[in-house]
Amino acid sequence: MPNSCRFRLDGGAILRTRTAVTLSGVLDLFPDTAAVEDGELVLGGIAASTLARDFGTPLVVYCRRTILGQVREYQRVVPEGLVLYGTKAFPNVALLRLFAGEGLGADVSTLGELRFARSAGMPAERIVFHGNNKSDDELRAAAEAEATIVLDAPDEAERAHAAGVTRALIRLTPGVEAHTHQSIQTAHSESKFGLDPDQALATIRDARELVDLAGVHVHIGSQLARADESIAAVDRLLEFCERVRDEHGWLPRIVDIGGGLAIRHSRDENAPSVAAFAGALVGRFRAGWTEPVWFYLEPGRSLIGRAGVTLYRVGATKRSGGVEYVAFDGGMSDNPRPQLYGARYEALLANRADEPATGVFRIAGKHCESGDVLIDGARLPAPRRDDLLAVPATGAYTLAMASTYNGVPRPAAVLVADGAAQLIRRRETIDELLSFEPDV
Ligand SMILES: Cc1ncc(COP(=O)(O)O)c(C=O)c1O
């Protein structure tokens, strides 16, 4: 193939320097197997156009190698711990099955997430059930599944005991404000999650009579781009553990430090490595506590976020008041993060990935709101109808938060590896949406 150009991040040849420089910056945001071959984006050894042809668009493509790389990194950094996948990032049976096979557990927070984990064959002893308002049904289901629950309210130990729960952790709210969007801060002093130190202490005193209280939990927020506040939370957790030991003679066997590690959605964002984040937190706790403990970690976004790329088909393009609009066949129904958290993304034209940018475009969805903008200011070669738009870092909290706004069915997802694609979430149909309507 004399004219073929191939750019890889993982050590492959970079043949055309100018384009490669532009690409390598963006490709950093893509999964490990992302490459540009003959001008086209390839994921897991499959051309984006082939994936779009075979599965339609919008399509979320997950790279198996990237997911497994993150799993192994967590296991390497915290060998004395259990990694629980934060199921909320994308409740999906195939991914949960993959994680179960790698020895991971699952953090679930609803009946639905518990069913997904159980359907994937996740062993009971590796399921932790969260929630700031667990229903009696949820407590009974957790008991039946023999999962560990995380106490999150003063009356929950009693209710859990009545429901048959036998094992619990307690969620401490350390009063730390995470540096992230306020909607995903979870451990500040007015948080709806967990118990402040005084309430947690009182709850431990009473709960020990009712359940096997195995340990403590903290989770200060999500998309944490630095470790400072998490380290401060670990310091407060240490103070708390000393206090409970001194006042009640209770020692945690398990210390669950939650999830929260950020990923980069755009080139100007930073994210610590697993070692610089999880390794630092565990190291801090170890340095201040000499009793034996086993660590739990609950990463969601950092396990699957960068592994996911969403493929969209470009439709109408137009100029409006000096803005170059590019519309695509999805939007806030398949990824509401720009509207919810002001998330900023970048994109490639997957079928023209080696062309230089020629302009700045506002990438808008198809929904009936002007705020349905996925990227404002994408630098791209001028997109044309039927081009394929590839948006990286869309594996977490996208499909999981998808809606059917405007009667749009939710997209499909595939897992790719070594040139093969496995459908892991079928595309919803309009008939399925109509089936909820009793009059049809
Ligand atoms: C208790 C708990 N654990 C783990 C997670 C996963 O967080 P992330 O996806 O940011 O790693 C969350 C999400 O906010 C959470 O609430």
The ligand as a MOL file (V3000), in Angstrom:
LIG
                    3D

  0  0  0     0  0            999 V3000
M  V30 BEGIN CTAB
M  V30 COUNTS 16 16 0 0 0
M  V30 BEGIN ATOM
M  V30 1 C -20.4380 6.1970 45.8440 0
M  V30 2 C -19.8430 6.3020 44.5020 0
M  V30 3 N -18.8230 5.5000 44.1820 0
M  V30 4 C -18.2480 5.5380 42.9590 0
M  V30 5 C -18.6810 6.4240 42.0030 0
M  V30 6 C -18.0010 6.4220 40.6570 0
M  V30 7 O -17.3900 7.6410 40.4330 0
M  V30 8 P -16.4870 7.8530 39.1240 0
M  V30 9 O -17.2650 7.3830 37.9780 0
M  V30 10 O -16.2460 9.3200 39.1070 0
M  V30 11 O -15.2290 7.0790 39.3520 0
M  V30 12 C -19.7320 7.2990 42.3010 0
M  V30 13 C -20.1780 8.2900 41.3100 0
M  V30 14 O -20.2900 9.4480 41.5810 0
M  V30 15 C -20.3350 7.2290 43.5850 0
M  V30 16 O -21.3500 8.0310 43.9030 0
M  V30 END ATOM
M  V30 BEGIN BOND
M  V30 1 1 1 2
M  V30 2 1 2 3
M  V30 3 2 2 15
M  V30 4 2 3 4
M  V30 5 1 4 5
M  V30 6 1 5 6
M  V30 7 2 5 12
M  V30 8 1 6 7
M  V30 9 1 7 8
M  V30 10 2 8 9
M  V30 11 1 8 10
M  V30 12 1 8 11
M  V30 13 1 12 13
M  V30 14 1 12 15
M  V30 15 2 13 14
M  V30 16 1 15 16
M  V30 END BOND
M  V30 END CTAB
M  END
